[in-house]
Amino acid sequence: MKANIFVTLKREVLDPQGDAVRRSLGSLGFQEVKSARVGKLIELELDGNDKASADAHIQSMCEKLLANPVIEDFRYEIVD
């Protein structure tokens, strides 16, 4: 089983890396980009086939290690 975890900064947190991407895209001629936010993708390969157990474990992993709940949001998908 595979899990894709997407971690992004909360909307109220400034994203200097996203702003640098937006400015760079603008300088390359992509003026239509009004804003950019940069996050991270974490791919996990998991043993087992119990989706409910995997869901609970992934939630716990995100809360304890993979995302900083003060400044980041996360979402995930489990792929069979």
Stockholm file with secondary structure:
# STOCKHOLM 1.0

chainA/1-80         MKANIFVTLKREVLDPQGDAVRRSLGSLGFQEVKSARVGKLIELELDGNDKASADAHIQSMCEKLLANPVIEDFRYEIVD
#=GR chainA/1-80 SS CEEEEEEEECTTSCCHHHHHHHHHHHHTTCTTCCCCCCCEEEEEECCSSCHHHHHHHHHHHIIIIISCTTTEEEEEEEEC
#=GC SS_cons        CEEEEEEEECTTSCCHHHHHHHHHHHHTTCTTCCCCCCCEEEEEECCSSCHHHHHHHHHHHIIIIISCTTTEEEEEEEEC
//
